[in-house]
Amino acid sequence: KIGIIGGTGLDDPDILEGRTEKYVDTPYGKPSDALILGKIKNVDCVLLARHGRHHTIMPSNVNYRANIWALKEENCSHVLVTTACGSLREEIQPGDLVIIDQFIDR
């Protein structure tokens, strides 16, 4: 099962076939929104809108631990995460695809 944490514009539940919603709670509190369960090309997927479906959660207020816990409890073996942000490095231009090799958990 693939977990997808979508950022702004990349959290459209219409990408899933046979969608159902599931509201969950975790030891870290509630995730950003309901889990949207469905399929993409016969692959079970769980979509979670990082900022909430109505974009009501600011980036610094996202409950990342609850989001990951919820996907783990839903038996997701992989998590795909999209994000769009700027860079302070000139060699990274708009439209570049960057894969992180470090992660800071605040």
Biopython code that builds the backbone (N, CA, C, O; Angstrom):
import numpy as np
from Bio.PDB.StructureBuilder import StructureBuilder

atoms = [
    (1, "LYS", "N", (0.857, -1.175, 0.000)),
    (1, "LYS", "CA", (0.000, 0.000, 0.000)),
    (1, "LYS", "C", (0.898, 1.230, 0.000)),
    (1, "LYS", "O", (1.882, 1.295, 0.736)),
    (2, "ILE", "N", (0.546, 2.205, -0.834)),
    (2, "ILE", "CA", (1.345, 3.416, -0.991)),
    (2, "ILE", "C", (0.655, 4.573, -0.273)),
    (2, "ILE", "O", (-0.522, 4.845, -0.513)),
    (3, "GLY", "N", (1.383, 5.245, 0.598)),
    (3, "GLY", "CA", (0.902, 6.458, 1.234)),
    (3, "GLY", "C", (1.363, 7.651, 0.423)),
    (3, "GLY", "O", (2.515, 7.704, -0.005)),
    (4, "ILE", "N", (0.480, 8.603, 0.209)),
    (4, "ILE", "CA", (0.817, 9.808, -0.543)),
    (4, "ILE", "C", (0.472, 11.010, 0.320)),
    (4, "ILE", "O", (-0.688, 11.220, 0.674)),
    (5, "ILE", "N", (1.485, 11.796, 0.655)),
    (5, "ILE", "CA", (1.237, 13.045, 1.367)),
    (5, "ILE", "C", (1.368, 14.147, 0.328)),
    (5, "ILE", "O", (2.464, 14.461, -0.135)),
    (6, "GLY", "N", (0.237, 14.723, -0.025)),
    (6, "GLY", "CA", (0.223, 15.737, -1.074)),
    (6, "GLY", "C", (0.304, 17.130, -0.507)),
    (6, "GLY", "O", (-0.327, 17.450, 0.500)),
    (7, "GLY", "N", (1.093, 17.955, -1.170)),
    (7, "GLY", "CA", (1.159, 19.368, -0.822)),
    (7, "GLY", "C", (0.128, 20.138, -1.611)),
    (7, "GLY", "O", (-0.736, 19.546, -2.259)),
    (8, "THR", "N", (0.210, 21.428, -1.561)),
    (8, "THR", "CA", (-0.744, 22.304, -2.236)),
    (8, "THR", "C", (-0.867, 21.935, -3.708)),
    (8, "THR", "O", (0.125, 21.918, -4.436)),
    (9, "GLY", "N", (-2.088, 21.640, -4.140)),
    (9, "GLY", "CA", (-2.337, 21.321, -5.536)),
    (9, "GLY", "C", (-2.056, 19.872, -5.900)),
    (9, "GLY", "O", (-2.446, 19.424, -6.978)),
    (10, "LEU", "N", (-1.397, 19.140, -5.038)),
    (10, "LEU", "CA", (-1.074, 17.746, -5.331)),
    (10, "LEU", "C", (-1.743, 16.810, -4.339)),
    (10, "LEU", "O", (-1.222, 15.742, -4.020)),
    (11, "ASP", "N", (-2.896, 17.226, -3.862)),
    (11, "ASP", "CA", (-3.640, 16.421, -2.889)),
    (11, "ASP", "C", (-5.069, 16.183, -3.371)),
    (11, "ASP", "O", (-5.992, 16.059, -2.566)),
    (12, "ASP", "N", (-5.240, 16.122, -4.686)),
    (12, "ASP", "CA", (-6.558, 15.974, -5.298)),
    (12, "ASP", "C", (-7.056, 14.535, -5.159)),
    (12, "ASP", "O", (-6.462, 13.620, -5.728)),
    (13, "PRO", "N", (-8.146, 14.325, -4.403)),
    (13, "PRO", "CA", (-8.633, 12.958, -4.213)),
    (13, "PRO", "C", (-9.161, 12.317, -5.493)),
    (13, "PRO", "O", (-9.368, 11.104, -5.527)),
    (14, "ASP", "N", (-9.381, 13.099, -6.543)),
    (14, "ASP", "CA", (-9.872, 12.536, -7.799)),
    (14, "ASP", "C", (-8.853, 11.613, -8.473)),
    (14, "ASP", "O", (-9.195, 10.912, -9.426)),
    (15, "ILE", "N", (-7.605, 11.604, -7.988)),
    (15, "ILE", "CA", (-6.620, 10.681, -8.567)),
    (15, "ILE", "C", (-6.893, 9.240, -8.140)),
    (15, "ILE", "O", (-6.348, 8.301, -8.721)),
    (16, "LEU", "N", (-7.743, 9.068, -7.120)),
    (16, "LEU", "CA", (-8.031, 7.732, -6.597)),
    (16, "LEU", "C", (-9.362, 7.211, -7.117)),
    (16, "LEU", "O", (-10.337, 7.956, -7.224)),
    (17, "GLU", "N", (-9.390, 5.940, -7.435)),
    (17, "GLU", "CA", (-10.632, 5.265, -7.822)),
    (17, "GLU", "C", (-11.221, 4.600, -6.588)),
    (17, "GLU", "O", (-10.477, 4.102, -5.743)),
    (18, "GLY", "N", (-12.541, 4.583, -6.471)),
    (18, "GLY", "CA", (-13.210, 3.903, -5.368)),
    (18, "GLY", "C", (-12.859, 4.495, -4.010)),
    (18, "GLY", "O", (-12.573, 3.759, -3.066)),
    (19, "ARG", "N", (-12.878, 5.799, -3.910)),
    (19, "ARG", "CA", (-12.435, 6.494, -2.692)),
    (19, "ARG", "C", (-13.358, 6.276, -1.502)),
    (19, "ARG", "O", (-14.580, 6.209, -1.636)),
    (20, "THR", "N", (-12.734, 6.167, -0.333)),
    (20, "THR", "CA", (-13.453, 6.221, 0.936)),
    (20, "THR", "C", (-12.626, 7.083, 1.886)),
    (20, "THR", "O", (-11.404, 7.167, 1.759)),
    (21, "GLU", "N", (-13.299, 7.717, 2.829)),
    (21, "GLU", "CA", (-12.620, 8.555, 3.824)),
    (21, "GLU", "C", (-12.545, 7.824, 5.144)),
    (21, "GLU", "O", (-13.449, 7.073, 5.513)),
    (22, "LYS", "N", (-11.457, 8.054, 5.846)),
    (22, "LYS", "CA", (-11.290, 7.442, 7.151)),
    (22, "LYS", "C", (-10.642, 8.467, 8.083)),
    (22, "LYS", "O", (-9.512, 8.896, 7.855)),
    (23, "TYR", "N", (-11.368, 8.854, 9.135)),
    (23, "TYR", "CA", (-10.815, 9.765, 10.133)),
    (23, "TYR", "C", (-10.163, 8.939, 11.225)),
    (23, "TYR", "O", (-10.768, 7.998, 11.739)),
    (24, "VAL", "N", (-8.935, 9.280, 11.583)),
    (24, "VAL", "CA", (-8.192, 8.524, 12.583)),
    (24, "VAL", "C", (-7.595, 9.472, 13.613)),
    (24, "VAL", "O", (-7.513, 10.683, 13.408)),
    (25, "ASP", "N", (-7.183, 8.881, 14.721)),
    (25, "ASP", "CA", (-6.441, 9.597, 15.754)),
    (25, "ASP", "C", (-5.177, 8.791, 16.007)),
    (25, "ASP", "O", (-5.162, 7.580, 15.786)),
    (26, "THR", "N", (-4.129, 9.439, 16.462)),
    (26, "THR", "CA", (-2.854, 8.770, 16.716)),
    (26, "THR", "C", (-2.357, 9.161, 18.103)),
    (26, "THR", "O", (-2.924, 10.057, 18.728)),
    (27, "PRO", "N", (-1.319, 8.511, 18.589)),
    (27, "PRO", "CA", (-0.737, 8.927, 19.869)),
    (27, "PRO", "C", (-0.199, 10.366, 19.828)),
    (27, "PRO", "O", (0.041, 10.975, 20.871)),
    (28, "TYR", "N", (-0.014, 10.905, 18.607)),
    (28, "TYR", "CA", (0.499, 12.263, 18.441)),
    (28, "TYR", "C", (-0.616, 13.262, 18.122)),
    (28, "TYR", "O", (-0.344, 14.425, 17.824)),
    (29, "GLY", "N", (-1.839, 12.818, 18.185)),
    (29, "GLY", "CA", (-2.970, 13.686, 17.844)),
    (29, "GLY", "C", (-3.527, 13.332, 16.480)),
    (29, "GLY", "O", (-3.215, 12.283, 15.915)),
    (30, "LYS", "N", (-4.342, 14.211, 15.970)),
    (30, "LYS", "CA", (-4.969, 13.964, 14.675)),
    (30, "LYS", "C", (-4.021, 14.333, 13.532)),
    (30, "LYS", "O", (-3.268, 15.301, 13.632)),
    (31, "PRO", "N", (-4.063, 13.552, 12.440)),
    (31, "PRO", "CA", (-3.290, 13.943, 11.257)),
    (31, "PRO", "C", (-3.934, 15.172, 10.602)),
    (31, "PRO", "O", (-4.962, 15.664, 11.067)),
    (32, "SER", "N", (-3.340, 15.644, 9.555)),
    (32, "SER", "CA", (-3.781, 16.879, 8.900)),
    (32, "SER", "C", (-5.220, 16.842, 8.407)),
    (32, "SER", "O", (-5.886, 17.876, 8.354)),
    (33, "ASP", "N", (-5.700, 15.669, 8.050)),
    (33, "ASP", "CA", (-7.071, 15.543, 7.540)),
    (33, "ASP", "C", (-7.426, 14.057, 7.517)),
    (33, "ASP", "O", (-6.663, 13.212, 7.985)),
    (34, "ALA", "N", (-8.579, 13.767, 6.972)),
    (34, "ALA", "CA", (-8.992, 12.373, 6.819)),
    (34, "ALA", "C", (-8.055, 11.676, 5.838)),
    (34, "ALA", "O", (-7.507, 12.300, 4.929)),
    (35, "LEU", "N", (-7.882, 10.387, 6.037)),
    (35, "LEU", "CA", (-7.167, 9.569, 5.066)),
    (35, "LEU", "C", (-8.150, 9.247, 3.955)),
    (35, "LEU", "O", (-9.286, 8.853, 4.217)),
    (36, "ILE", "N", (-7.715, 9.412, 2.724)),
    (36, "ILE", "CA", (-8.547, 9.068, 1.576)),
    (36, "ILE", "C", (-7.973, 7.786, 0.995)),
    (36, "ILE", "O", (-6.864, 7.776, 0.461)),
    (37, "LEU", "N", (-8.738, 6.706, 1.104)),
    (37, "LEU", "CA", (-8.292, 5.402, 0.630)),
    (37, "LEU", "C", (-8.891, 5.137, -0.742)),
    (37, "LEU", "O", (-10.044, 5.479, -1.004)),
    (38, "GLY", "N", (-8.106, 4.530, -1.610)),
    (38, "GLY", "CA", (-8.575, 4.191, -2.949)),
    (38, "GLY", "C", (-7.475, 3.477, -3.713)),
    (38, "GLY", "O", (-6.535, 2.942, -3.126)),
    (39, "LYS", "N", (-7.608, 3.478, -5.014)),
    (39, "LYS", "CA", (-6.642, 2.785, -5.862)),
    (39, "LYS", "C", (-6.205, 3.685, -7.010)),
    (39, "LYS", "O", (-6.962, 4.517, -7.510)),
    (40, "ILE", "N", (-4.961, 3.482, -7.401)),
    (40, "ILE", "CA", (-4.432, 4.064, -8.631)),
    (40, "ILE", "C", (-3.911, 2.896, -9.445)),
    (40, "ILE", "O", (-2.956, 2.232, -9.044)),
    (41, "LYS", "N", (-4.535, 2.641, -10.589)),
    (41, "LYS", "CA", (-4.134, 1.510, -11.451)),
    (41, "LYS", "C", (-4.047, 0.211, -10.659)),
    (41, "LYS", "O", (-3.063, -0.517, -10.784)),
    (42, "ASN", "N", (-5.049, -0.091, -9.854)),
    (42, "ASN", "CA", (-5.144, -1.310, -9.036)),
    (42, "ASN", "C", (-4.130, -1.397, -7.902)),
    (42, "ASN", "O", (-3.945, -2.471, -7.330)),
    (43, "VAL", "N", (-3.480, -0.309, -7.569)),
    (43, "VAL", "CA", (-2.555, -0.273, -6.430)),
    (43, "VAL", "C", (-3.257, 0.456, -5.287)),
    (43, "VAL", "O", (-3.713, 1.587, -5.452)),
    (44, "ASP", "N", (-3.340, -0.200, -4.127)),
    (44, "ASP", "CA", (-3.954, 0.438, -2.960)),
    (44, "ASP", "C", (-3.130, 1.644, -2.535)),
    (44, "ASP", "O", (-1.910, 1.561, -2.392)),
    (45, "CYS", "N", (-3.818, 2.769, -2.333)),
    (45, "CYS", "CA", (-3.151, 4.009, -1.962)),
    (45, "CYS", "C", (-3.939, 4.709, -0.856)),
    (45, "CYS", "O", (-5.145, 4.515, -0.706)),
    (46, "VAL", "N", (-3.228, 5.522, -0.095)),
    (46, "VAL", "CA", (-3.833, 6.349, 0.942)),
    (46, "VAL", "C", (-3.318, 7.759, 0.720)),
    (46, "VAL", "O", (-2.113, 8.004, 0.761)),
    (47, "LEU", "N", (-4.236, 8.682, 0.486)),
    (47, "LEU", "CA", (-3.876, 10.075, 0.233)),
    (47, "LEU", "C", (-4.157, 10.906, 1.472)),
    (47, "LEU", "O", (-5.214, 10.782, 2.092)),
    (48, "LEU", "N", (-3.203, 11.754, 1.827)),
    (48, "LEU", "CA", (-3.363, 12.648, 2.965)),
    (48, "LEU", "C", (-2.935, 14.046, 2.541)),
    (48, "LEU", "O", (-1.815, 14.235, 2.068)),
    (49, "ALA", "N", (-3.815, 15.020, 2.706)),
    (49, "ALA", "CA", (-3.504, 16.410, 2.365)),
    (49, "ALA", "C", (-2.693, 17.028, 3.503)),
    (49, "ALA", "O", (-3.208, 17.220, 4.605)),
    (50, "ARG", "N", (-1.440, 17.335, 3.237)),
    (50, "ARG", "CA", (-0.535, 17.827, 4.277)),
    (50, "ARG", "C", (-1.085, 19.054, 5.004)),
    (50, "ARG", "O", (-0.981, 19.145, 6.227)),
    (51, "HIS", "N", (-1.660, 19.983, 4.272)),
    (51, "HIS", "CA", (-2.168, 21.225, 4.873)),
    (51, "HIS", "C", (-3.667, 21.174, 5.124)),
    (51, "HIS", "O", (-4.287, 22.201, 5.400)),
    (52, "GLY", "N", (-4.253, 19.986, 5.030)),
    (52, "GLY", "CA", (-5.704, 19.847, 5.124)),
    (52, "GLY", "C", (-6.317, 20.129, 3.761)),
    (52, "GLY", "O", (-5.754, 20.877, 2.962)),
    (53, "ARG", "N", (-7.463, 19.530, 3.501)),
    (53, "ARG", "CA", (-8.092, 19.700, 2.186)),
    (53, "ARG", "C", (-8.475, 21.140, 1.886)),
    (53, "ARG", "O", (-8.574, 21.528, 0.722)),
    (54, "HIS", "N", (-8.688, 21.927, 2.919)),
    (54, "HIS", "CA", (-9.066, 23.334, 2.713)),
    (54, "HIS", "C", (-7.884, 24.258, 2.971)),
    (54, "HIS", "O", (-8.048, 25.467, 3.134)),
    (55, "HIS", "N", (-6.705, 23.679, 3.007)),
    (55, "HIS", "CA", (-5.450, 24.408, 3.195)),
    (55, "HIS", "C", (-5.514, 25.329, 4.413)),
    (55, "HIS", "O", (-5.254, 26.528, 4.314)),
    (56, "THR", "N", (-5.864, 24.753, 5.553)),
    (56, "THR", "CA", (-6.022, 25.524, 6.784)),
    (56, "THR", "C", (-4.846, 25.374, 7.750)),
    (56, "THR", "O", (-4.812, 26.032, 8.789)),
    (57, "ILE", "N", (-3.878, 24.509, 7.413)),
    (57, "ILE", "CA", (-2.754, 24.260, 8.320)),
    (57, "ILE", "C", (-1.486, 24.858, 7.721)),
    (57, "ILE", "O", (-1.071, 24.482, 6.625)),
    (58, "MET", "N", (-0.879, 25.783, 8.442)),
    (58, "MET", "CA", (0.362, 26.402, 7.995)),
    (58, "MET", "C", (1.501, 25.371, 8.094)),
    (58, "MET", "O", (1.436, 24.461, 8.921)),
    (59, "PRO", "N", (2.542, 25.507, 7.255)),
    (59, "PRO", "CA", (3.633, 24.526, 7.257)),
    (59, "PRO", "C", (4.239, 24.277, 8.635)),
    (59, "PRO", "O", (4.581, 23.140, 8.958)),
    (60, "SER", "N", (4.377, 25.302, 9.437)),
    (60, "SER", "CA", (4.987, 25.118, 10.755)),
    (60, "SER", "C", (4.048, 24.449, 11.751)),
    (60, "SER", "O", (4.472, 24.079, 12.846)),
    (61, "ASN", "N", (2.765, 24.288, 11.383)),
    (61, "ASN", "CA", (1.790, 23.672, 12.280)),
    (61, "ASN", "C", (1.362, 22.273, 11.852)),
    (61, "ASN", "O", (0.491, 21.678, 12.487)),
    (62, "VAL", "N", (1.955, 21.739, 10.793)),
    (62, "VAL", "CA", (1.598, 20.399, 10.331)),
    (62, "VAL", "C", (2.061, 19.382, 11.378)),
    (62, "VAL", "O", (3.200, 19.437, 11.843)),
    (63, "ASN", "N", (1.184, 18.470, 11.739)),
    (63, "ASN", "CA", (1.515, 17.429, 12.711)),
    (63, "ASN", "C", (2.132, 16.252, 11.950)),
    (63, "ASN", "O", (1.470, 15.250, 11.680)),
    (64, "TYR", "N", (3.408, 16.401, 11.614)),
    (64, "TYR", "CA", (4.094, 15.410, 10.789)),
    (64, "TYR", "C", (4.109, 14.029, 11.434)),
    (64, "TYR", "O", (3.913, 13.024, 10.750)),
    (65, "ARG", "N", (4.337, 13.969, 12.726)),
    (65, "ARG", "CA", (4.381, 12.667, 13.404)),
    (65, "ARG", "C", (3.039, 11.956, 13.294)),
    (65, "ARG", "O", (2.991, 10.755, 13.025)),
    (66, "ALA", "N", (1.963, 12.682, 13.498)),
    (66, "ALA", "CA", (0.639, 12.067, 13.385)),
    (66, "ALA", "C", (0.386, 11.600, 11.951)),
    (66, "ALA", "O", (-0.197, 10.536, 11.740)),
    (67, "ASN", "N", (0.818, 12.386, 10.970)),
    (67, "ASN", "CA", (0.621, 12.006, 9.570)),
    (67, "ASN", "C", (1.330, 10.689, 9.255)),
    (67, "ASN", "O", (0.739, 9.792, 8.653)),
    (68, "ILE", "N", (2.584, 10.574, 9.657)),
    (68, "ILE", "CA", (3.341, 9.350, 9.374)),
    (68, "ILE", "C", (2.776, 8.175, 10.157)),
    (68, "ILE", "O", (2.666, 7.070, 9.626)),
    (69, "TRP", "N", (2.419, 8.403, 11.410)),
    (69, "TRP", "CA", (1.842, 7.334, 12.234)),
    (69, "TRP", "C", (0.565, 6.803, 11.579)),
    (69, "TRP", "O", (0.366, 5.591, 11.494)),
    (70, "ALA", "N", (-0.295, 7.709, 11.120)),
    (70, "ALA", "CA", (-1.562, 7.305, 10.512)),
    (70, "ALA", "C", (-1.322, 6.439, 9.281)),
    (70, "ALA", "O", (-2.014, 5.440, 9.087)),
    (71, "LEU", "N", (-0.358, 6.805, 8.451)),
    (71, "LEU", "CA", (-0.067, 6.010, 7.255)),
    (71, "LEU", "C", (0.529, 4.650, 7.630)),
    (71, "LEU", "O", (0.234, 3.640, 6.992)),
    (72, "LYS", "N", (1.365, 4.634, 8.665)),
    (72, "LYS", "CA", (1.931, 3.364, 9.126)),
    (72, "LYS", "C", (0.827, 2.445, 9.638)),
    (72, "LYS", "O", (0.811, 1.256, 9.320)),
    (73, "GLU", "N", (-0.089, 2.987, 10.422)),
    (73, "GLU", "CA", (-1.196, 2.192, 10.957)),
    (73, "GLU", "C", (-2.131, 1.695, 9.856)),
    (73, "GLU", "O", (-2.834, 0.699, 10.031)),
    (74, "GLU", "N", (-2.133, 2.391, 8.728)),
    (74, "GLU", "CA", (-2.963, 1.985, 7.587)),
    (74, "GLU", "C", (-2.209, 0.980, 6.714)),
    (74, "GLU", "O", (-2.663, 0.626, 5.626)),
    (75, "ASN", "N", (-1.037, 0.518, 7.211)),
    (75, "ASN", "CA", (-0.211, -0.496, 6.550)),
    (75, "ASN", "C", (0.421, -0.038, 5.239)),
    (75, "ASN", "O", (0.588, -0.835, 4.316)),
    (76, "CYS", "N", (0.769, 1.228, 5.157)),
    (76, "CYS", "CA", (1.494, 1.716, 3.985)),
    (76, "CYS", "C", (2.945, 1.258, 4.090)),
    (76, "CYS", "O", (3.598, 1.482, 5.110)),
    (77, "SER", "N", (3.438, 0.629, 3.054)),
    (77, "SER", "CA", (4.823, 0.164, 3.048)),
    (77, "SER", "C", (5.759, 1.216, 2.456)),
    (77, "SER", "O", (6.964, 1.186, 2.703)),
    (78, "HIS", "N", (5.211, 2.136, 1.684)),
    (78, "HIS", "CA", (5.987, 3.203, 1.058)),
    (78, "HIS", "C", (5.211, 4.509, 1.211)),
    (78, "HIS", "O", (3.982, 4.512, 1.266)),
    (79, "VAL", "N", (5.946, 5.612, 1.280)),
    (79, "VAL", "CA", (5.316, 6.927, 1.367)),
    (79, "VAL", "C", (5.945, 7.834, 0.318)),
    (79, "VAL", "O", (7.163, 8.014, 0.283)),
    (80, "LEU", "N", (5.098, 8.401, -0.536)),
    (80, "LEU", "CA", (5.538, 9.390, -1.519)),
    (80, "LEU", "C", (5.095, 10.751, -1.015)),
    (80, "LEU", "O", (3.939, 10.935, -0.635)),
    (81, "VAL", "N", (6.014, 11.699, -1.013)),
    (81, "VAL", "CA", (5.705, 13.017, -0.492)),
    (81, "VAL", "C", (6.108, 14.061, -1.516)),
    (81, "VAL", "O", (7.224, 14.038, -2.037)),
    (82, "THR", "N", (5.208, 14.963, -1.796)),
    (82, "THR", "CA", (5.534, 16.069, -2.681)),
    (82, "THR", "C", (5.670, 17.321, -1.843)),
    (82, "THR", "O", (5.013, 17.477, -0.814)),
    (83, "THR", "N", (6.514, 18.191, -2.289)),
    (83, "THR", "CA", (6.661, 19.477, -1.628)),
    (83, "THR", "C", (7.156, 20.484, -2.655)),
    (83, "THR", "O", (7.855, 20.132, -3.605)),
    (84, "ALA", "N", (6.800, 21.685, -2.459)),
    (84, "ALA", "CA", (7.274, 22.765, -3.316)),
    (84, "ALA", "C", (7.795, 23.870, -2.405)),
    (84, "ALA", "O", (7.063, 24.420, -1.583)),
    (85, "CYS", "N", (9.052, 24.174, -2.568)),
    (85, "CYS", "CA", (9.621, 25.247, -1.752)),
    (85, "CYS", "C", (10.785, 25.855, -2.512)),
    (85, "CYS", "O", (11.293, 25.279, -3.474)),
    (86, "GLY", "N", (11.182, 26.988, -2.077)),
    (86, "GLY", "CA", (12.287, 27.678, -2.720)),
    (86, "GLY", "C", (13.614, 27.177, -2.194)),
    (86, "GLY", "O", (13.672, 26.365, -1.271)),
    (87, "SER", "N", (14.666, 27.670, -2.790)),
    (87, "SER", "CA", (16.008, 27.297, -2.373)),
    (87, "SER", "C", (16.846, 28.562, -2.240)),
    (87, "SER", "O", (16.597, 29.564, -2.911)),
    (88, "LEU", "N", (17.824, 28.498, -1.380)),
    (88, "LEU", "CA", (18.764, 29.610, -1.240)),
    (88, "LEU", "C", (20.028, 29.363, -2.054)),
    (88, "LEU", "O", (21.000, 30.111, -1.941)),
    (89, "ARG", "N", (20.015, 28.311, -2.879)),
    (89, "ARG", "CA", (21.177, 27.980, -3.702)),
    (89, "ARG", "C", (20.895, 28.341, -5.157)),
    (89, "ARG", "O", (19.915, 27.876, -5.738)),
    (90, "GLU", "N", (21.761, 29.175, -5.746)),
    (90, "GLU", "CA", (21.560, 29.641, -7.118)),
    (90, "GLU", "C", (21.483, 28.512, -8.132)),
    (90, "GLU", "O", (20.761, 28.616, -9.124)),
    (91, "GLU", "N", (22.229, 27.424, -7.892)),
    (91, "GLU", "CA", (22.256, 26.341, -8.876)),
    (91, "GLU", "C", (20.963, 25.529, -8.894)),
    (91, "GLU", "O", (20.754, 24.731, -9.807)),
    (92, "ILE", "N", (20.105, 25.716, -7.917)),
    (92, "ILE", "CA", (18.797, 25.053, -7.912)),
    (92, "ILE", "C", (17.767, 26.060, -8.428)),
    (92, "ILE", "O", (17.441, 27.044, -7.764)),
    (93, "GLN", "N", (17.275, 25.785, -9.616)),
    (93, "GLN", "CA", (16.373, 26.702, -10.312)),
    (93, "GLN", "C", (14.923, 26.236, -10.213)),
    (93, "GLN", "O", (14.678, 25.056, -9.963)),
    (94, "PRO", "N", (13.957, 27.136, -10.402)),
    (94, "PRO", "CA", (12.552, 26.717, -10.442)),
    (94, "PRO", "C", (12.347, 25.617, -11.478)),
    (94, "PRO", "O", (12.833, 25.708, -12.605)),
    (95, "GLY", "N", (11.626, 24.583, -11.080)),
    (95, "GLY", "CA", (11.371, 23.451, -11.969)),
    (95, "GLY", "C", (12.331, 22.298, -11.767)),
    (95, "GLY", "O", (12.088, 21.208, -12.285)),
    (96, "ASP", "N", (13.425, 22.502, -11.025)),
    (96, "ASP", "CA", (14.362, 21.418, -10.747)),
    (96, "ASP", "C", (13.729, 20.408, -9.801)),
    (96, "ASP", "O", (12.959, 20.774, -8.914)),
    (97, "LEU", "N", (14.055, 19.151, -9.994)),
    (97, "LEU", "CA", (13.615, 18.087, -9.096)),
    (97, "LEU", "C", (14.778, 17.757, -8.177)),
    (97, "LEU", "O", (15.874, 17.442, -8.642)),
    (98, "VAL", "N", (14.542, 17.828, -6.878)),
    (98, "VAL", "CA", (15.590, 17.590, -5.892)),
    (98, "VAL", "C", (15.153, 16.447, -4.986)),
    (98, "VAL", "O", (14.022, 16.420, -4.502)),
    (99, "ILE", "N", (16.053, 15.513, -4.767)),
    (99, "ILE", "CA", (15.793, 14.404, -3.847)),
    (99, "ILE", "C", (16.685, 14.625, -2.626)),
    (99, "ILE", "O", (17.908, 14.706, -2.741)),
    (100, "ILE", "N", (16.052, 14.720, -1.461)),
    (100, "ILE", "CA", (16.813, 15.037, -0.255)),
    (100, "ILE", "C", (17.641, 13.842, 0.213)),
    (100, "ILE", "O", (17.266, 12.687, 0.011)),
    (101, "ASP", "N", (18.762, 14.145, 0.834)),
    (101, "ASP", "CA", (19.583, 13.094, 1.436)),
    (101, "ASP", "C", (19.766, 13.338, 2.928)),
    (101, "ASP", "O", (20.479, 12.593, 3.601)),
    (102, "GLN", "N", (19.124, 14.381, 3.443)),
    (102, "GLN", "CA", (19.130, 14.671, 4.866)),
    (102, "GLN", "C", (17.730, 15.114, 5.247)),
    (102, "GLN", "O", (16.999, 15.673, 4.428)),
    (103, "PHE", "N", (17.361, 14.862, 6.491)),
    (103, "PHE", "CA", (16.032, 15.252, 6.970)),
    (103, "PHE", "C", (16.180, 15.761, 8.384)),
    (103, "PHE", "O", (16.796, 15.103, 9.223)),
    (104, "ILE", "N", (15.627, 16.913, 8.654)),
    (104, "ILE", "CA", (15.676, 17.480, 10.001)),
    (104, "ILE", "C", (14.270, 17.421, 10.577)),
    (104, "ILE", "O", (13.343, 18.017, 10.030)),
    (105, "ASP", "N", (14.116, 16.705, 11.676)),
    (105, "ASP", "CA", (12.830, 16.606, 12.359)),
    (105, "ASP", "C", (12.869, 17.567, 13.542)),
    (105, "ASP", "O", (13.522, 17.307, 14.553)),
    (106, "ARG", "N", (12.161, 18.675, 13.397)),
    (106, "ARG", "CA", (12.141, 19.664, 14.462)),
    (106, "ARG", "C", (11.297, 19.199, 15.608)),
    (106, "ARG", "O", (11.163, 19.910, 16.605)),
]
sb = StructureBuilder()
sb.init_structure("model")
sb.init_model(0)
sb.init_chain("A")
sb.init_seg("    ")
for serial, (resi, resn, name, xyz) in enumerate(atoms, 1):
    if name == "N":
        sb.init_residue(resn, " ", resi, " ")
    sb.init_atom(name, np.array(xyz, "f"), 0.0, 1.0, " ", f" {name:<3s}", serial, name[0])
structure = sb.get_structure()
